[in-house]
Amino acid sequence: MGGNSRGLPKTRTLGAELREAREKAGLSTRKLAEKVHKHHSVLARYESGAKRPEPETVAAILTALDATDTERSRVVELARAAEDANWVAVGDSSHRDMTTLIEYERTASTIAEVATTVIPGVLQTHDYARAIIATWSPGDADTRTAIRLGRRDMLTKRDAPNFTAIITENALRDPIGGTEVHTEQLRHLLKMSELPNVEIRIVASRTGQWNPTHAGSFIYFDFDKAAPIVYIEHFSSLTLLHTPKEIHAFENALTTLRNTAMNPDQSTDLIATLANTQGAPSDS
């Protein structure tokens, strides 16, 4: 039988994959339960990540959903090691990475993103996002951009998470997409900072002192009914951390950065100054 492993990174991603496959097939949990001879509450626990299904169960579910051989093999392989606490994934993983990220954003109560090179994805404008995506994935830039923009809805939904963006000044100043695109992006940041659940803090550059942003970007997810997870995306790999020792280290890093960064008012003042300096005068 599957184990109780609520909150483990692979278990949660596995659950999201199963839910996505079921919804794609147009079946309710109860209808699928009839097909695989499981109680619908068990399937719901699989999809939420509260219970880990065995690989054989995953294969049966995906067969009942008429999943392709490729999809079934990919998800079953994920199920084989779903009990691992931490997770390092490499290779062609764009679908898995996006499914994982969207699942955490959907269920988190608190999110803190440390962005060292670009503006956080959920705070990006269409043109800024496309300028990034079209460079490294030109073949499906429109689709990827649409998915990224869709993720922004999590900030304005009912019971939206509290979101803190800690952005380096270098990332803030880098005019990706050109001056016009960059100015629009800065003004969008100002608009998003007005949301009651969004806080933006800028970490000053050229201070002569090391701080945790020099170690790279990461996203910290906290959940009401599961332990926190740290998400680190690299060029061609993904790392998900869940063990208490690792989580504690990143929580300490966030505490340090909150003390190091400008406060929210100082941060929005800098953003507004940059927007008004390089673009047309703001409406305000």
Secondary structure as GFF3:
##gff-version 3
##sequence-region A 1 284
A	DSSP	alpha_helix	9	25	.	.	.	ID=ss1
A	DSSP	alpha_helix	29	36	.	.	.	ID=ss2
A	DSSP	alpha_helix	40	48	.	.	.	ID=ss3
A	DSSP	alpha_helix	55	64	.	.	.	ID=ss4
A	DSSP	alpha_helix	69	80	.	.	.	ID=ss5
A	DSSP	beta_strand	87	90	.	.	.	ID=ss6
A	DSSP	alpha_helix	94	107	.	.	.	ID=ss7
A	DSSP	beta_strand	110	115	.	.	.	ID=ss8
A	DSSP	three_ten_helix	121	123	.	.	.	ID=ss9
A	DSSP	alpha_helix	126	136	.	.	.	ID=ss10
A	DSSP	three_ten_helix	138	140	.	.	.	ID=ss11
A	DSSP	alpha_helix	141	150	.	.	.	ID=ss12
A	DSSP	three_ten_helix	151	155	.	.	.	ID=ss13
A	DSSP	beta_strand	162	168	.	.	.	ID=ss14
A	DSSP	alpha_helix	169	173	.	.	.	ID=ss15
A	DSSP	alpha_helix	179	192	.	.	.	ID=ss16
A	DSSP	beta_strand	198	203	.	.	.	ID=ss17
A	DSSP	three_ten_helix	212	215	.	.	.	ID=ss18
A	DSSP	beta_strand	218	222	.	.	.	ID=ss19
A	DSSP	beta_strand	229	233	.	.	.	ID=ss20
A	DSSP	beta_strand	237	241	.	.	.	ID=ss21
A	DSSP	alpha_helix	244	260	.	.	.	ID=ss22
A	DSSP	alpha_helix	264	278	.	.	.	ID=ss23
###
